[in-house]
Amino acid sequence: MTGGTQTILVTGATGGIGTAVCRQLARSGYLLVLAARNEAKLKSLSDELDGTDRHVWLPLEMTSDQSIRQFGEQLAARHITLDGVVLMPPQAHSTNDPMPGSEAWRVLFQNCFIGPLEVLKAAIERMNPDPIGGRRAKIVIISGISSAQVLGHYATSNVMRCAWIGEAKTLAFALGSRGIHVNTLSLGGTLSPWYREGIERRADAAGVTFEQRLAEETTNVPLGKYGEPEEVAIAVEGLLSRFSDHMTGLNIMHDGGFTRSY
Ligand SMILES: NC(=O)c1ccc[n+]([C@@H]2O[C@H](COP(=O)([O-])OP(=O)(O)OC[C@H]3O[C@@H](n4cnc5c(N)ncnc54)[C@H](OP(=O)(O)O)[C@@H]3O)[C@@H](O)[C@H]2O)c1
């Protein structure tokens, strides 16, 4: 990626992490294509980032084939050329059950893997890198630390995350010669609003303060803290930048050192 303004698609743009990523990238001068389901939130974020319609927002329901098709058509109709994608597949809910029924698995694979992969395919079609000329395209897939270790309470997520690691590595080999990079950023606990609410609930149940509960939960994190969405945003920007010009197929842990495997 070199010269000129770069255009980045951010899915999950309106979420806790997505909003921080969009703010960071907008501040750095990227043009953004914002995608999520809730149109009012997309418009409000777009207005907040820049009141002059500099950025584009497009509704996207990643669990719907029709919505994904329309999304791809919109990218083409607006002649959008993408220099990067930040893909946030919907997260599999926390569960202790490693063997849900076959229908539950079908829904999970459709919503957390097949649908988001279709979105990625549509985005790749809108990339036009020129590695000889120094123009590279960067894909960052947001994943979680169960991509590298089994978490008992994320029984199905363990599987979905590993599916993405396999896909990312395979795509890195398939797309590398075209100058398209594919890396995953695997997050540990990150303090987006829903994650904070979970800590608040557990604090209430234990009769302690939010800060006490947070300190207790992070004793096994070497850096002694959960991540902030703004920290994720800076890491994402790094992976979209020249920092990653010789890096692809990596699964990078963003977890305060929590993951014990090498
Ligand atoms: N926070 C953490 O601790 C943590 C840890 C590990 C990994 N992650 C990963 O980080 C990413 C973002 O997490 P977050 O904490 O920012 O979550 P969040 O605040 O719940 O945001 C989720 C975002 O995705 C959009 N979204 C949800 N379902 C969608 C669907 N079916 N189709 C299209 N868009 C959809 C939401 O907007 P709409 O509802 O408007 O669609 C929202 O913009 C996720 O991929 C998650 O798995 C987070």
The ligand as an SDF file (V2000), in Angstrom:
LIG
                    3D

 48 52  0  0  0  0  0  0  0  0999 V2000
  -14.8350   -7.8590   23.0510 N   0  0  0  0  0  0  0  0  0  0  0  0
  -14.1340   -8.9660   23.2440 C   0  0  0  0  0  0  0  0  0  0  0  0
  -13.7490   -9.2790   24.3930 O   0  0  0  0  0  0  0  0  0  0  0  0
  -13.7620   -9.8510   22.0890 C   0  0  0  0  0  0  0  0  0  0  0  0
  -12.9220  -10.9440   22.3410 C   0  0  0  0  0  0  0  0  0  0  0  0
  -12.5700  -11.7720   21.2730 C   0  0  0  0  0  0  0  0  0  0  0  0
  -13.0180  -11.4750   19.9940 C   0  0  0  0  0  0  0  0  0  0  0  0
  -13.8550  -10.4090   19.7950 N   0  0  0  0  0  0  0  0  0  0  0  0
  -14.3290  -10.1710   18.4190 C   0  0  0  0  0  0  0  0  0  0  0  0
  -14.2500   -8.7990   18.0970 O   0  0  0  0  0  0  0  0  0  0  0  0
  -15.2890   -8.4670   17.1740 C   0  0  0  0  0  0  0  0  0  0  0  0
  -16.0260   -7.2380   17.6580 C   0  0  0  0  0  0  0  0  0  0  0  0
  -16.4340   -7.4280   18.9890 O   0  0  0  0  0  0  0  0  0  0  0  0
  -17.1190   -6.2680   19.8600 P   0  0  0  0  0  0  0  0  0  0  0  0
  -16.7450   -6.4950   21.2490 O   0  0  0  0  0  0  0  0  0  0  0  0
  -16.8900   -4.9660   19.2220 O   0  0  0  0  0  0  0  0  0  0  0  0
  -18.6700   -6.6840   19.6890 O   0  0  0  0  0  0  0  0  0  0  0  0
  -19.9650   -5.7670   19.5660 P   0  0  0  0  0  0  0  0  0  0  0  0
  -19.7840   -4.4980   20.3160 O   0  0  0  0  0  0  0  0  0  0  0  0
  -21.1160   -6.6440   19.9040 O   0  0  0  0  0  0  0  0  0  0  0  0
  -20.0350   -5.3850   18.0180 O   0  0  0  0  0  0  0  0  0  0  0  0
  -20.4340   -6.3100   17.0450 C   0  0  0  0  0  0  0  0  0  0  0  0
  -20.5570   -5.5790   15.7140 C   0  0  0  0  0  0  0  0  0  0  0  0
  -20.9080   -6.5100   14.6920 O   0  0  0  0  0  0  0  0  0  0  0  0
  -22.1610   -6.1310   14.0830 C   0  0  0  0  0  0  0  0  0  0  0  0
  -22.8740   -7.3700   13.8080 N   0  0  0  0  0  0  0  0  0  0  0  0
  -23.3170   -8.2820   14.7150 C   0  0  0  0  0  0  0  0  0  0  0  0
  -23.9340   -9.2930   14.0880 N   0  0  0  0  0  0  0  0  0  0  0  0
  -23.8810   -9.0110   12.7650 C   0  0  0  0  0  0  0  0  0  0  0  0
  -24.3700   -9.6800   11.6000 C   0  0  0  0  0  0  0  0  0  0  0  0
  -25.0530  -10.8280   11.6850 N   0  0  0  0  0  0  0  0  0  0  0  0
  -24.1340   -9.1170   10.3980 N   0  0  0  0  0  0  0  0  0  0  0  0
  -23.4720   -7.9470   10.2790 C   0  0  0  0  0  0  0  0  0  0  0  0
  -22.9770   -7.2750   11.3540 N   0  0  0  0  0  0  0  0  0  0  0  0
  -23.1940   -7.8040   12.5680 C   0  0  0  0  0  0  0  0  0  0  0  0
  -22.8480   -5.2200   15.1220 C   0  0  0  0  0  0  0  0  0  0  0  0
  -23.7090   -4.2380   14.5650 O   0  0  0  0  0  0  0  0  0  0  0  0
  -25.2670   -4.5560   14.2110 P   0  0  0  0  0  0  0  0  0  0  0  0
  -25.8530   -5.1900   15.4300 O   0  0  0  0  0  0  0  0  0  0  0  0
  -25.8710   -3.2320   13.8360 O   0  0  0  0  0  0  0  0  0  0  0  0
  -25.2040   -5.4740   13.0490 O   0  0  0  0  0  0  0  0  0  0  0  0
  -21.6330   -4.4950   15.7010 C   0  0  0  0  0  0  0  0  0  0  0  0
  -21.2450   -3.4600   14.8270 O   0  0  0  0  0  0  0  0  0  0  0  0
  -16.1610   -9.7130   17.0200 C   0  0  0  0  0  0  0  0  0  0  0  0
  -15.7840  -10.3900   15.8270 O   0  0  0  0  0  0  0  0  0  0  0  0
  -15.7830  -10.5460   18.2290 C   0  0  0  0  0  0  0  0  0  0  0  0
  -15.9180  -11.9270   17.9930 O   0  0  0  0  0  0  0  0  0  0  0  0
  -14.2200   -9.5850   20.7950 C   0  0  0  0  0  0  0  0  0  0  0  0
  1  2  1  0
  2  3  2  0
  2  4  1  0
  4  5  1  0
  4 48  2  0
  5  6  2  0
  6  7  1  0
  7  8  2  0
  8  9  1  0
  8 48  1  0
  9 10  1  0
  9 46  1  0
 10 11  1  0
 11 12  1  0
 11 44  1  0
 12 13  1  0
 13 14  1  0
 14 15  2  0
 14 16  1  0
 14 17  1  0
 17 18  1  0
 18 19  2  0
 18 20  1  0
 18 21  1  0
 21 22  1  0
 22 23  1  0
 23 24  1  0
 23 42  1  0
 24 25  1  0
 25 26  1  0
 25 36  1  0
 26 27  1  0
 26 35  1  0
 27 28  2  0
 28 29  1  0
 29 30  1  0
 29 35  2  0
 30 31  1  0
 30 32  2  0
 32 33  1  0
 33 34  2  0
 34 35  1  0
 36 37  1  0
 36 42  1  0
 37 38  1  0
 38 39  2  0
 38 40  1  0
 38 41  1  0
 42 43  1  0
 44 45  1  0
 44 46  1  0
 46 47  1  0
M  CHG  2   8   1  16  -1
M  END
$$$$
